[in-house]
Amino acid sequence: MSSKVRFDTWQAADGTDLMRFSDPDIEVWNGSAWVFLASTNPSVNYLVIAGGGGGGYVAGGGGAGGYRCNVSGENSGGGASAEAALNLGGTYSIVVGGGGAAASVGSRLGGNGSNSVFASITSLGGGGGAGISGGVDAGDGGSGGGASQTQSPGSGETNQGFAGGAASGLLGGGGGGAGEAGNTDGQMDGGDGVASSITGSSVTRAGGGAGAEVNGSSEGTGGTGGGGNPTQSGTANTGGGGGTSNDGNRDSVGAGGSGVVIFSVPTGVSVSFSGGVTQTSATVGDNDVYTVTATSTTSETVTIG
């Protein structure tokens, strides 16, 4: 018979083992082994989006931040279904990733976004867009950055987002989104994001940034879900990628949008945060939903239960 530290066992009158509790799990004895039955920790739904990538110095749009979700019936990024159920009880790390910087004239490559973290869940920052004649491929990330000229687009992370779009001559590639690759809706268009109703209404987030034509007049459109249009940054707290410029002006390139962490627990479950966490809460049906929009450091915490 297997054993665990700190457990109480319930037995029948004849001494046969029936059930045992070892915080936070309940197990039953099936005659030959202990079998997990349930956890006393509350069930937690989450949406964890990283910061989007910055636009490149002309041509490549920034990729959206990685998108992970376990809400039943919804999708994670990269075409994946909802992730597994999660039970939490204790103190956990929580980080909201910042958006990547817009490209500088020196590197011409947009900065990657920063990761977002919630307990064991990590979403990767979006890849930066590639720049004109920079000789550097677009950044890999949650979703990949769009390409410029002969550079390659960035790859998206499995189950988090899609790749950036390839360039076509002087037409840059759109940044990848959580819901589709860059250029899916047209050359230079950012990929669309993914919708979630975790806050009670459907909101699309994590769209890729728009690409543009090198020193030309053509430009794309940012992906649905906060992807930046040309010269515009990704929308804050959506993980949207930054849009690039079509006039060769690095001051007109958009940064990536910051990420967000949203989670829900059954109403009445205690939740508290460390001092550097910016968040709001609301009751939606039978759940309390917490939206965390910023964290001051990478060592902030949330305590559940």
KOLRO-73143 format. One record per residue (C-alpha): residue in three letters; x, y, z; chain; residue number from 1. Coordinates in pm, 1 decimal, decimal comma. Each point is the difference from the previous one (the first is absolute). Layout:
KOLRO-73143
- Ala;X;Y;Z;A;NUM $
...
end
This chain:
KOLRO-73143
- Met;0,0;0,0;0,0;A;1 $
- Ser;135,4;344,7;-89,5;A;2 $
- Ser;39,2;263,7;268,1;A;3 $
- Lys;-7,9;378,9;19,1;A;4 $
- Val;122,1;254,4;247,6;A;5 $
- Arg;-275,0;146,2;219,5;A;6 $
- Phe;-309,8;-200,2;-86,4;A;7 $
- Asp;-311,8;-119,4;181,2;A;8 $
- Thr;-154,5;-329,1;-110,6;A;9 $
- Trp;-368,3;-95,7;28,8;A;10 $
- Gln;-69,5;-370,8;42,6;A;11 $
- Ala;-302,4;-229,8;0,8;A;12 $
- Ala;-106,7;-171,1;322,8;A;13 $
- Asp;207,6;-303,8;-97,1;A;14 $
- Gly;313,4;212,4;-41,2;A;15 $
- Thr;-3,3;12,0;-382,4;A;16 $
- Asp;144,4;322,7;-133,7;A;17 $
- Leu;-256,0;216,8;-180,7;A;18 $
- Met;122,8;356,2;-41,8;A;19 $
- Arg;281,1;228,9;108,5;A;20 $
- Phe;60,4;373,3;11,7;A;21 $
- Ser;343,1;155,5;-58,4;A;22 $
- Asp;-32,3;375,8;-34,9;A;23 $
- Pro;-124,0;98,5;-253,6;A;24 $
- Asp;-85,8;-337,2;-159,5;A;25 $
- Ile;-263,2;-264,6;66,7;A;26 $
- Glu;75,9;-357,1;-109,5;A;27 $
- Val;-193,4;-328,0;9,7;A;28 $
- Trp;135,8;-353,3;44,2;A;29 $
- Asn;-105,5;-219,8;-296,5;A;30 $
- Gly;118,3;-325,2;153,8;A;31 $
- Ser;355,4;21,0;-128,2;A;32 $
- Ala;100,6;368,7;-18,2;A;33 $
- Trp;-93,7;349,7;108,6;A;34 $
- Val;-184,5;185,4;-276,6;A;35 $
- Phe;-30,3;379,0;-17,6;A;36 $
- Leu;-362,0;110,7;41,6;A;37 $
- Ala;-3,8;376,5;44,1;A;38 $
- Ser;185,2;301,1;131,6;A;39 $
- Thr;-120,2;222,1;280,7;A;40 $
- Asn;173,2;295,4;-166,5;A;41 $
- Pro;-233,6;221,4;-204,6;A;42 $
- Ser;-23,9;-36,7;-375,9;A;43 $
- Val;155,7;297,9;-180,5;A;44 $
- Asn;-68,4;118,1;-354,5;A;45 $
- Tyr;270,0;216,7;-155,5;A;46 $
- Leu;97,4;210,3;-299,0;A;47 $
- Val;371,1;83,7;-6,5;A;48 $
- Ile;127,7;228,9;-278,0;A;49 $
- Ala;358,4;122,0;-34,9;A;50 $
- Gly;119,7;335,3;-130,7;A;51 $
- Gly;-4,7;52,1;-377,7;A;52 $
- Gly;311,0;52,1;-212,5;A;53 $
- Gly;104,5;341,2;-129,4;A;54 $
- Gly;-20,9;93,8;-366,5;A;55 $
- Gly;313,3;-11,5;-217,0;A;56 $
- Tyr;168,9;306,3;-147,2;A;57 $
- Val;-213,2;-8,7;-316,2;A;58 $
- Ala;-167,9;-312,1;-138,8;A;59 $
- Gly;-61,3;-265,5;268,7;A;60 $
- Gly;-281,7;21,9;255,2;A;61 $
- Gly;44,0;-122,5;357,6;A;62 $
- Gly;-138,5;-338,0;106,3;A;63 $
- Ala;-266,1;-32,5;267,7;A;64 $
- Gly;80,5;-125,5;346,2;A;65 $
- Gly;-55,5;-366,1;77,6;A;66 $
- Tyr;-361,7;-86,8;84,3;A;67 $
- Arg;-89,8;-280,8;242,8;A;68 $
- Cys;-354,7;-72,7;119,7;A;69 $
- Asn;-174,7;-285,7;181,1;A;70 $
- Val;-359,1;126,9;-12,9;A;71 $
- Ser;-218,3;-291,6;-112,9;A;72 $
- Gly;-126,0;37,5;-356,2;A;73 $
- Glu;253,4;270,0;-89,7;A;74 $
- Asn;337,0;-20,2;-175,0;A;75 $
- Ser;359,1;61,9;88,5;A;76 $
- Gly;231,2;162,2;-253,6;A;77 $
- Gly;149,3;-173,4;-299,6;A;78 $
- Gly;-323,1;-186,7;-76,4;A;79 $
- Ala;8,1;-201,0;324,4;A;80 $
- Ser;-305,8;-89,1;205,3;A;81 $
- Ala;-41,9;110,9;359,7;A;82 $
- Glu;268,6;-124,3;235,6;A;83 $
- Ala;-57,0;-237,5;291,1;A;84 $
- Ala;-190,6;83,2;316,0;A;85 $
- Leu;211,0;156,2;274,9;A;86 $
- Asn;-46,9;-17,8;376,2;A;87 $
- Leu;197,4;245,6;210,7;A;88 $
- Gly;40,1;67,0;369,0;A;89 $
- Gly;294,1;195,0;138,6;A;90 $
- Thr;230,1;279,9;-111,3;A;91 $
- Tyr;112,2;23,5;-361,4;A;92 $
- Ser;202,0;224,5;-229,8;A;93 $
- Ile;-190,1;247,8;-216,6;A;94 $
- Val;160,6;220,4;-267,3;A;95 $
- Val;-150,6;214,5;-276,2;A;96 $
- Gly;242,8;26,2;-290,6;A;97 $
- Gly;79,0;337,7;-154,8;A;98 $
- Gly;-9,6;70,8;-372,1;A;99 $
- Gly;317,9;-12,8;-206,3;A;100 $
- Ala;169,5;323,0;-101,6;A;101 $
- Ala;-46,4;150,5;-344,2;A;102 $
- Ala;300,6;-56,0;-225,1;A;103 $
- Ser;299,8;228,1;25,7;A;104 $
- Val;206,0;115,2;-297,2;A;105 $
- Gly;293,4;-197,5;134,9;A;106 $
- Ser;-153,9;-347,9;3,1;A;107 $
- Arg;-306,7;65,5;-216,7;A;108 $
- Leu;-155,7;-302,6;174,5;A;109 $
- Gly;-295,1;54,5;232,5;A;110 $
- Gly;42,9;-120,4;355,6;A;111 $
- Asn;-166,6;-318,7;119,7;A;112 $
- Gly;-276,1;36,2;256,2;A;113 $
- Ser;47,6;-128,6;354,1;A;114 $
- Asn;-151,5;-320,2;137,9;A;115 $
- Ser;-312,6;-8,6;216,3;A;116 $
- Val;-20,3;-252,3;284,3;A;117 $
- Phe;-282,2;-138,4;213,5;A;118 $
- Ala;97,8;-285,0;233,3;A;119 $
- Ser;128,2;-279,9;-230,2;A;120 $
- Ile;-125,5;172,4;-317,0;A;121 $
- Thr;248,3;204,7;-206,5;A;122 $
- Ser;-87,7;178,6;-324,7;A;123 $
- Leu;290,1;114,1;-217,0;A;124 $
- Gly;46,7;358,7;-116,6;A;125 $
- Gly;-74,9;72,0;-366,1;A;126 $
- Gly;281,9;15,2;-254,0;A;127 $
- Gly;125,3;334,5;-129,1;A;128 $
- Gly;-51,5;97,3;-364,4;A;129 $
- Ala;296,3;2,5;-240,0;A;130 $
- Gly;134,0;324,4;-146,1;A;131 $
- Ile;116,1;126,1;-336,9;A;132 $
- Ser;345,7;-124,5;-105,9;A;133 $
- Gly;68,7;-101,0;358,4;A;134 $
- Gly;126,8;-344,7;-92,2;A;135 $
- Val;-178,8;-143,9;303,6;A;136 $
- Asp;-298,0;-235,3;-5,3;A;137 $
- Ala;-318,1;94,3;183,1;A;138 $
- Gly;-28,4;-111,0;361,3;A;139 $
- Asp;-148,3;-331,7;112,0;A;140 $
- Gly;-245,1;12,7;288,3;A;141 $
- Gly;-354,1;-73,9;113,0;A;142 $
- Ser;-87,5;113,7;-352,1;A;143 $
- Gly;277,0;78,5;-248,8;A;144 $
- Gly;98,1;338,3;-139,5;A;145 $
- Gly;-56,5;88,9;-365,8;A;146 $
- Ala;285,9;-11,2;-249,7;A;147 $
- Ser;169,1;273,9;-203,4;A;148 $
- Gln;142,3;-54,6;-349,8;A;149 $
- Thr;226,0;-308,8;5,9;A;150 $
- Gln;-24,1;-60,8;376,4;A;151 $
- Ser;-204,9;-289,1;135,8;A;152 $
- Pro;-316,3;44,5;208,7;A;153 $
- Gly;1,4;-102,0;363,9;A;154 $
- Ser;-151,0;-326,9;120,9;A;155 $
- Gly;-287,0;-23,4;246,8;A;156 $
- Glu;5,9;-218,5;309,9;A;157 $
- Thr;-204,6;-321,3;-19,3;A;158 $
- Asn;-343,2;44,1;163,8;A;159 $
- Gln;59,6;372,7;52,2;A;160 $
- Gly;6,3;174,7;-338,1;A;161 $
- Phe;83,7;-2,3;-370,0;A;162 $
- Ala;297,1;98,5;-214,6;A;163 $
- Gly;51,6;343,0;-148,1;A;164 $
- Gly;-60,3;62,8;-369,0;A;165 $
- Ala;273,0;-19,5;-264,5;A;166 $
- Ala;102,6;303,6;-203,9;A;167 $
- Ser;-89,5;27,8;-369,2;A;168 $
- Gly;261,8;215,7;-165,7;A;169 $
- Leu;-23,0;338,4;169,9;A;170 $
- Leu;-328,5;-88,9;171,6;A;171 $
- Gly;63,7;-98,0;360,7;A;172 $
- Gly;-169,6;-275,7;195,2;A;173 $
- Gly;-269,0;48,7;261,4;A;174 $
- Gly;69,8;-121,1;352,3;A;175 $
- Gly;-144,3;-333,3;104,9;A;176 $
- Gly;-309,0;-6,1;219,8;A;177 $
- Ala;-130,5;-248,3;255,1;A;178 $
- Gly;-276,5;-104,0;-241,6;A;179 $
- Glu;176,4;0,1;-339,0;A;180 $
- Ala;331,5;65,0;-170,7;A;181 $
- Gly;107,8;338,2;-131,4;A;182 $
- Asn;-113,4;72,1;-359,6;A;183 $
- Thr;-301,1;-235,7;31,8;A;184 $
- Asp;-243,1;278,5;-90,9;A;185 $
- Gly;235,5;164,4;-249,3;A;186 $
- Gln;366,3;87,4;-46,5;A;187 $
- Met;121,1;226,3;285,6;A;188 $
- Asp;-308,2;-70,4;217,1;A;189 $
- Gly;52,2;-110,4;358,7;A;190 $
- Gly;-150,5;-331,3;105,7;A;191 $
- Asp;-323,1;11,7;199,5;A;192 $
- Gly;-18,3;-87,2;368,4;A;193 $
- Val;-227,3;-232,2;198,3;A;194 $
- Ala;-322,5;85,3;182,9;A;195 $
- Ser;-79,1;-85,7;362,2;A;196 $
- Ser;-306,9;61,1;217,4;A;197 $
- Ile;178,5;-56,2;333,2;A;198 $
- Thr;-100,0;353,2;110,0;A;199 $
- Gly;-365,5;-54,4;-92,3;A;200 $
- Ser;6,8;140,7;-354,2;A;201 $
- Ser;193,3;-109,2;-307,1;A;202 $
- Val;324,8;192,3;-50,8;A;203 $
- Thr;263,6;-73,7;-265,7;A;204 $
- Arg;364,2;42,9;99,4;A;205 $
- Ala;353,3;-72,6;-126,4;A;206 $
- Gly;-15,7;126,2;-360,3;A;207 $
- Gly;316,5;48,5;-206,4;A;208 $
- Gly;136,4;337,7;-108,8;A;209 $
- Ala;-27,0;134,7;-355,2;A;210 $
- Gly;285,1;-11,6;-246,7;A;211 $
- Ala;76,3;261,8;-265,7;A;212 $
- Glu;172,5;55,8;-332,4;A;213 $
- Val;363,2;104,0;12,8;A;214 $
- Asn;11,7;372,4;-91,2;A;215 $
- Gly;-333,3;-35,2;-179,3;A;216 $
- Ser;-363,2;87,0;46,8;A;217 $
- Ser;-150,5;-341,9;75,4;A;218 $
- Glu;-73,1;-112,4;352,0;A;219 $
- Gly;-188,6;-273,5;176,6;A;220 $
- Thr;-251,6;-12,6;281,4;A;221 $
- Gly;54,6;-112,1;357,3;A;222 $
- Gly;-159,3;-331,0;94,5;A;223 $
- Thr;-329,1;-4,4;189,3;A;224 $
- Gly;77,7;-11,6;369,1;A;225 $
- Gly;223,2;299,2;58,9;A;226 $
- Gly;249,6;-33,5;-285,5;A;227 $
- Gly;147,0;339,8;-83,8;A;228 $
- Asn;-68,0;166,6;-333,7;A;229 $
- Pro;300,8;160,1;-177,1;A;230 $
- Thr;181,3;243,5;232,6;A;231 $
- Gln;-218,2;-111,1;293,0;A;232 $
- Ser;81,2;-204,2;306,9;A;233 $
- Gly;-189,1;-314,9;95,0;A;234 $
- Thr;-290,0;63,2;236,7;A;235 $
- Ala;92,0;-17,0;368,4;A;236 $
- Asn;-104,5;-315,6;188,1;A;237 $
- Thr;-76,9;-193,6;-317,5;A;238 $
- Gly;351,2;-117,6;-88,4;A;239 $
- Gly;-45,8;152,4;-346,6;A;240 $
- Gly;305,2;35,4;-225,0;A;241 $
- Gly;128,3;342,8;-101,8;A;242 $
- Gly;-58,5;132,5;-350,2;A;243 $
- Thr;287,3;120,9;-214,9;A;244 $
- Ser;41,7;307,6;-220,7;A;245 $
- Asn;8,7;34,5;-379,6;A;246 $
- Asp;198,9;323,7;-12,1;A;247 $
- Gly;337,2;-110,4;132,4;A;248 $
- Asn;-52,3;196,3;320,7;A;249 $
- Arg;98,2;-197,2;307,1;A;250 $
- Asp;-186,8;250,4;218,1;A;251 $
- Ser;-323,2;-122,2;-159,8;A;252 $
- Val;37,8;-366,9;94,9;A;253 $
- Gly;-233,3;-145,2;263,2;A;254 $
- Ala;97,7;-186,4;314,6;A;255 $
- Gly;-169,7;-320,9;110,0;A;256 $
- Gly;-301,1;14,3;230,1;A;257 $
- Ser;30,7;-123,2;357,6;A;258 $
- Gly;-145,7;-335,0;96,3;A;259 $
- Val;-263,5;-93,0;256,8;A;260 $
- Val;-81,4;-277,3;247,4;A;261 $
- Ile;-367,8;-73,6;63,1;A;262 $
- Phe;-121,7;-280,1;226,1;A;263 $
- Ser;-321,0;-103,1;171,2;A;264 $
- Val;-76,3;-196,5;316,1;A;265 $
- Pro;-330,8;-103,0;159,2;A;266 $
- Thr;-156,5;291,5;185,0;A;267 $
- Gly;107,3;5,8;362,6;A;268 $
- Val;350,3;-140,3;-51,9;A;269 $
- Ser;256,7;228,9;161,4;A;270 $
- Val;243,4;173,6;-239,6;A;271 $
- Ser;272,6;250,1;94,5;A;272 $
- Phe;293,4;158,9;-183,0;A;273 $
- Ser;341,5;139,0;82,1;A;274 $
- Gly;39,1;377,7;2,7;A;275 $
- Gly;128,7;45,7;-355,0;A;276 $
- Val;-304,1;-149,3;-174,2;A;277 $
- Thr;-253,0;220,1;-181,4;A;278 $
- Gln;-332,6;-179,6;-35,0;A;279 $
- Thr;-377,2;30,1;-4,1;A;280 $
- Ser;-266,7;-255,2;84,7;A;281 $
- Ala;-361,8;-69,7;-89,6;A;282 $
- Thr;-255,8;-272,5;65,7;A;283 $
- Val;-111,3;-187,8;-311,2;A;284 $
- Gly;-263,4;-264,5;67,5;A;285 $
- Asp;132,2;-229,5;272,9;A;286 $
- Asn;360,0;117,8;-34,2;A;287 $
- Asp;215,6;290,2;110,3;A;288 $
- Val;213,1;116,5;-294,0;A;289 $
- Tyr;331,7;178,5;55,4;A;290 $
- Thr;164,6;202,5;-277,9;A;291 $
- Val;366,5;75,2;65,3;A;292 $
- Thr;126,7;277,0;-226,5;A;293 $
- Ala;346,8;70,4;141,9;A;294 $
- Thr;262,1;-132,1;239,5;A;295 $
- Ser;280,4;218,0;136,7;A;296 $
- Thr;259,4;-278,3;18,3;A;297 $
- Thr;45,7;-357,3;-116,4;A;298 $
- Ser;-35,0;-121,1;360,2;A;299 $
- Glu;-363,6;100,5;59,3;A;300 $
- Thr;-234,4;-264,0;139,5;A;301 $
- Val;-364,0;-101,5;31,3;A;302 $
- Thr;-134,6;-209,3;287,6;A;303 $
- Ile;-310,1;-212,7;-65,6;A;304 $
- Gly;-200,7;-166,8;276,0;A;305 $
end
